[in-house]
Amino acid sequence: MKYRVFLDDEQRVTLRDLLKAGTAPSRKLTHARILLKADKNGPALHDVVIAEQLECSRNTVFRVRHRFIERGLDAALRHLHPQNLKPHLLDERTEAHLIALACTKEKGQARLSLRLLADRMVELGHVDKISHETVRKTLKKTLLRPHLSESWVIPPDQSGAFVAAMEDVLDVYAQPHDAAFPVVCFDERPCQLIADVVAPLPLKPGQPYRFDYEYERKGTANLFGLLEPKTGRRWFRVTERRTKADFAACMREVVDVLYPEAVRIHVVLDNLSTHSKGALYEVFPAAVARRLSRTLEFHFTPKHGSWLNAVELEFAVIGRQCLNRRIASVEELREEVTAWSERRNQKGQGVNWRFTTQAARTKLSRLYPSNSPVQN
């Protein structure tokens, strides 16, 4: 047999250590096994047997032996596929043109896909030809993904109103826990009610839970949520709407049922039209509304700053763990939310809020007005 493999002791130790570590690329590990099996001072197996045992082709076994004899052990292990030896299509100047094009918004186009970027590079004369895969690999190096977009909450620059509301909320979070003056976060989110038209197939070994694409829309519902970050206490209420009356009823339950012994309840909530003490007077008699309003102290998050409301974290968790499925009715939604919140309350898992006013002045200094230096 041509190109016979004779390994010395040092080469065998190197190959066995490589296989024992198991951290090298799979191709490199396969080449190491081929050399050990083809060693004339070892098993000395035929190419056909080696190919069957390692589930590779005979040509692969032959090429590894060939490279070992012609160029040594490193060449046999680190050989690259011919397609990886091709020179890069784009030089630095062309890559710069591609990056600039990817960051440019064109009229009549929501965003440039990878294929459109490749076509535009050819149309502008930067390259003669280029594939969308080359575009993807080039942009991947710079962490650019022009074919994707994400909705984001962008706070306004140099806004006194924003930073005033932000620091007020952060100061409330910084207060030590006091049962007489609890700090709670309140918010709401819509829920779609969706029913199955065809009964889903249950989960089986080797098969995921499967449901039919067709569904029946049953309307919407609203989910109010409250979280006390320091203690991990949470409370939810499902309603058909989110009117001022619903908000006022929630606030009354917070005062009279959840925290009846509290002297003052600090409530962090978003700036919605229904979130006001005026809603209490529109729903309850003046005496009741005044009693509730004396106990409640509202701290509104700034506009474009709803992320400052810690209950948003709880809504994210319940969205993944409980609501990420089809729920057909308000009654079913109420049962599922109640069961989830009771289990969650048993754990008593609070929120370790570490974003402070000082951190905001350091990391978000661009939001502060220029005539209000953050160092003072």
N, C-alpha and C positions, 0 to 999 in steps of 0.2 A: 504494500500500500504506500502510495506517495505521501510525503509530508507526515512522517511519523512523529508522534509527540513523545519526547523524553523529558520529564520534569525532574529537576533536582530537589533536594530536601527543602531548601529555602523557598522554592516556588510552590511546593505542596503546602507548606505552612501558610504562605501568603493567601493561597486560594481557600484553604479551609477556614482561616480567620475571617476572610471576606464573607463566606457563606454563614459562618456562625453569627457574625454581627447582623446580617440581614438588612442593612440600611442602604445598600447600594441599589441603583436602578435594576429593575427585573431583567433587562437585557444583559447587563453586566453579570448578574448572578447566573444566568443561563450559560453564558460563555465560560464562566468558571467551572460549572458542573461538566460542561463538554470536555474541557481540558483534563479534568480529573478522571473522567471515564475513558478518555482516549489515551491516557498515559500508558506507554508500553511497559513501564516499571510498576504498573498498577493493574486495574481491571483490563485495559487494552481491548475495549469493546469495539465492535464494528460500527460504522456510521449508521447503518440501518437500525441497530439495536439502540444506539444512543438517541437517535431521532424519535424512536417509539417511546422510550422511557421519558424523555424530556418534552415530548409533544411539540417538536419543531421539525423543520425540513432537513433533508440530507444535505442540501446545499449550504444551510447554515452551519452544520457540523464541519463540512469541508472547508468553508471559508475561515472558520475559527482556527482550524489546524494550519491552514495555509498562512494566515497572518502571524501565528505563533512562530512558525519556522522562518518566515521571511523577515519579520520586524520585531519579534520578541513578545514578552508577556503583556506589557502595557498596551501594545497595539491590538492584541487579541481581545483584551477586555474592554477597551475604551473605543472600539470602532463605532463610528456614527453612520447612520443610514445615509445613503447618497443624497437624499433630499435635504438633509440637514447640512450638507457640505456646500450647498449653493450659496453664492454671495448674496448679501442683503440687497434687495431691490431698491430701497430708499436710502439715499445719503442724508447727511444732516440737514442740508438745505431743503430737500424735498420733504423730509419729516416735519420741518418747521412750517412749510406750506400746508401740510395736512392738518397739523394741530391748529393753525390759524383758521382753516376752513371749517374744522369741526366746532370751533367756538363762535362761528359766525351764524347769525340768524338771517335766513333768506326770506324774501317776500313770497307769499303763496305756499310756504312749506312749514308745517308745524315743527318738524325736526328732520335732520338728515340721517337717514339710515346708513348702515355700513355700505350697502351696495350703491346708494346715491352718492356717498362720499367718494367711492371708487370711480364712479362715472364722472363726477365733477373734476376730480384730479386729472382725468384724461382730457376732458373738455377744455380745461384751462391750460393744458400743455405742460403740466408739471412732470408727467410721465407718459410713456407711450402706451403702457397697459399696466393694470394693477388689479388684483383680486380683492374682494371684500374681506377675505381672511387675512391678507397682508395688512389691510387697514385696521382690522381688529387687533392684531398682534402689535402693531406699531402704537396704537392708542393705549393699549393695555400697559405699556411701559410708563406712560404718563398719567395713568389712572383716569383717563378721560373715557366717558361713555355717552357720546352724543345721541345715541339711539334711545336713551332712557331719560326719563324726567321724574321728578318727585315733588309733590306738594309740600310746602314748608311754611312755617310761621316766621316771617321776617320782621323783626321789630324796627321801628323807625329810628333813624339816626338823630342824635342831639334833640331828644324829646324830653322836656321837663315833666310833662304829664306821665310819660311812661315810667321814668325812673322814680318819680314820687310814689306811684302806686306800687312799683316793684319793691322799693325799700320798705314800704309799709307792710307788705305781705311777708317779706323776709324777716323783719323785726318780730312779727307775730310768731313765726316759726321758731325763732330763737328763744322765746320765753320758756322757762322751765315748766314742767307739767304741774298743774294745780287743778284739783278736782272742782274747785269752786269757780275757776275761770278756764274752762276747757277751750282748746283750739280745734275746730273742726273744719273740714273742707267739703263743700257742697257743689254738685253739678248735676247735669242731666244729659241723656243721650237718646236718640230715637232708635226704635227697634222695628224692623220689618217682620210681619207675620206671614209666614210662608208654609203652605201645606204640600205634602206629597200627593201627586196624582196616581202614581204607581207605587205600591209598597216596596221599600228598599230591601235589598238582599242582605242578610246578616253576615257578620264577620266569620270567616272560616280560615283554617290553617292554609297558608299560601295564597289567600285571597283577601284583599282589603274590603272594608265596608263599601258597598256599591249602592248608589241611588240613581234614579232616572233623572235625565236632564229636565224633563217637563215638571213644572210646579204650578201651584195655584196661589195667587197673592190674596191674602186675607186682611189687608189693611196695615196699619201701623199702630204702635204703642209707644209709650214714653217710659223711660227708666230714670228715676231720681236716685242719686247715690250720695252717701255721706261717709266720710272717713275721718277718724281722729288719729292723726299720724303718730302721736306719742304712745298711745296704748294699743293701736291696731284694731280698735273697735270700728265696725262698719255697719251700715244700715242702708237698705234699698227699698224703694216703693215703686210698684208698677202702676201706671195710670194710662188711661186711654188718650189723654191730651196733656199738654204742658201749659195750661193757662195760669193766670194770676191766682185763681182759686186753688188750683193744685199746689202751686208754690206756697201759698199761705197755709194750706193744710199741713204741708210738710214742716214748715217752720213751727207751727203749733205743736206738732208731735215731737219735734226736737226739744222744745222747751218743756212741755208738760209730761212727756213720756220718757224720752231718752236722758234728759238732764234736769230732772225736777228740782234738784238741790243746788243747781248752779246759780251763782250770783250774777255772772256775766258770761255769755257764750260768744266767743270770737269766731265768726263764720267767714271763711275765705271762699269767695264765689266770683263767677264771671259777670261781666257787665252786660246783662240781658235786660230787656225792657220789663220782663216780669219779675226780676229780682230787685225788689224795692220794698221798703217798709210801707209805702203807700198801698201795696197790695193787701196788707193786713187790714187796713181801714176799709178797703173796698169789700172785704169778705166778712169780717167780724164786727161786732159792736165796738164802739170807740173805746170803752173801758178795757175790753179784752185785747184789742189791738195795741193800746198803750202799754198794757202789762207785758205783752210779748216784745214790743219794740224796746222797752227799757232793758230787757234781758239780752236781746240780740245786739251785737255790734258787728256790722258788716265791714269786711275788708275786700275791696274789689280788685281783681287782677287787672293789669293794664290791657288795653286793646292790643291784639297781636302778642299777648303774653299769657295765654291760657295754660302754657306749660308750667307756670308758677303754681297752679292749683294741683296739690298733691293727689287729689282724688282721681285725676286723669290717669295716674299709674294704676289705680284700682280698676278703672274702666277698661284699661288695656288688658289687664289680667282676666277679668270676667269675659271680655270679648273673645279671648283665645280659649279659655277653659270651659265656658258655659254657653255662650251665645253663638259660637261659630258652627251653626247647624240650622236646620229648618224647624221652627217652632210655629205652630198653627194658630194659637189662640192666646188671648190675654191671660186666661186662667192657667194654661200650661206654662206660659212665660213666668207668671208669678210663682208657681210651684218650683220651677227649676232655679230661679234666682234665689228664692228663700232657702232651698236646700244647699245651694252653693255658698251663700253668705254665712249660714250657720256653721258649716264645716270650716270656713275661713276664719270665723270669729273664735272658734275653739283653739286655733293655733295662736291667736293673739299676735300675729305678725304685723308690726308697725312699719313706719317709713323712716329710714335713717337719712333725714334731709340734711345735706352737708353744704348746700349752696347758700352762703351768707352774704350780708350786705357788703362786707369788705371784699369778698371774692367777686361780687358783681362790679364793684368799682375798679377792680383790677382787670378782669376778663372782658367786661362790657363797657370799657371806658368810652368807646365811640358813641354810646347812647346818651352820654351826659352832655348837656349844653356846654359849649366852649367857654362860656363865662362862668362856669361852675366847676373849677378844677377838682378832681376826685381826691387829690392828696390832702385837702383840708378836712 
